[in-house]
Amino acid sequence: MTDYIHKKSWWRKNRSWVLVVLVLVFGFILTILTVLGKPIGDFTKAIVDPSVYNNAFDMVQDDERVIKLLGEVQPISIFELLEGEVRYAEEGKAIITVGVKGSKQKGKMDIVANKKNNIWQYQTIRVRTKRPRKIIEILGNK
């Protein structure tokens, strides 16, 4: 008489908990993408089209008040952009806060701009520091 020992495969023994874990992981990833989808898309837009903050930066680095407060201003890197905030509101409107570093101290640059006919038109460009607490209006409410 032959006795067969029927062994279940690893997959048959463990498939129920593996499927539960996969569903939970997929749900978590989907939730993160849903919550962070817009901000990630906004940062991607800013990285792909840096003219919105580069044009504003050109105005800032030439301003005597900024040079007096911050010193010689260094170009904006992706890291300053990631530390800031980027939002694209309705079609063609950008609201950006990006870090600026000077030889004396660092601050933040706030930008509000609208894109019309592929040209950024700025409503507000301002530089602000914490210590001393100063706000320099480059363009906008004075």
N, C-alpha and C positions, 0 to 999 in steps of 0.2 A: 504494500500500500504506500502510495506516495502522498506525503503531506506537503502541501504548498503553503508557504508563508507569504501571504500577500502583503507586501510593504507598500504603504502609500508614499507617493512622491512628496518632496518638500513643498511643491506648489499646492498640492491637494490638501496638505496639512495646514498650510499657513495662508491660503489665499484670502480668507475672510478678513483677517486683520491687516494684510497687506493692502487690500482694496480700500479699507477704511482709512488707513494712513494716507494713501494716494489721494483719496477724495478730500481729506482735510488739508493736505499740502496744496492741492490744486485750488481749493477754496480760499486758502490764505493768500496765495499768489494773486488770484483774481481780485480779491479785496484790496490788496496793496496797489495793484495796477489801477483799479478804479479810483481809489483815493488819491494816488499820486500821479495819475495820468495827465491831468491838466498842468500841474507845475512842471513835470518833466518835459511835456510838450512845449511849454513856454520857454524853459531854459534852452531847449534844443533850437527853437526859433531864434533866440538871442545869439546863440553860438554860430548858427548858420548865417545870420544877417547881423554882424556886429556893428554895422554903420549907425544904428540908433544910439548906442552909447559911445562909440568912437568919435562921432561928430560932436556930441556934447562934451566929450573929454577934451577935444581940441579947443573949444571955447573956454573950458575951465582952466586948462594949463597955461593959457595966455593971460588970464585975469590977474592983475597986480595984487588984489586983495587976497586971493587964494595963495599966491606965491608968498606973500607976507605971513599968512597964517600957517600954511602947511610946508612951505619951502618948495624946492623943485619937485614937481609931481611926477611919479613914475607911471608908465603906461599900465592900463588895466589888463590883468591876466584873467584867465578862466577861473582861478581860485577866488579872486575878489568877486567875480560874478556869481559863483556858487555860494559864497558867504552872504550875498545880498538877497534881493527878492526881485523876481521878474514876473510880471503879469501882462498878458495881452487881453484887454477888455473886448469891447466890440471890434468889429473888423477894422484893422489898421491903427488901433490905439495901444500904445505901450506905456506901462507904468513900471519904472525900474528904479531900484536902489542898489547901488554898487559901491564897494569900498574903494577908496583912493588913498594911496600912500605917498606922503611927501617926505622930504629929507628931515623936516622938523617933527612932524607928527602925522597921524592918519585921521581920516574922516570918512564920511559917506557922501555920495553924490546921488541926489534924487532927480529923476527925469520923468516928465510926462510929455509924450509926443504923439502926433497923429501922422500917419503916412498917407500922402495924397500924391498921385501920379509918380509913385516910386521915390518920392522925396520926403524925408522926415521934417515935419514942421513942429517946432518945440513950443509947448505952452509954458513949461516950468523946467528950469535947471537950477539946482541949488546945491551948495556944499555946506555940510554941517559937521561940527566937531563936538566932542563931549567936554573936554577940558582944555581950554576954557570953552564953555558952552557958547558957540557962535554959529550963526547962520548967515551965509553969503548968498544972496540972490543974484545969480548970473543972468537969468532971464525969468520973467514972471512977475509975481506980486512984489513990489518994492516998497 
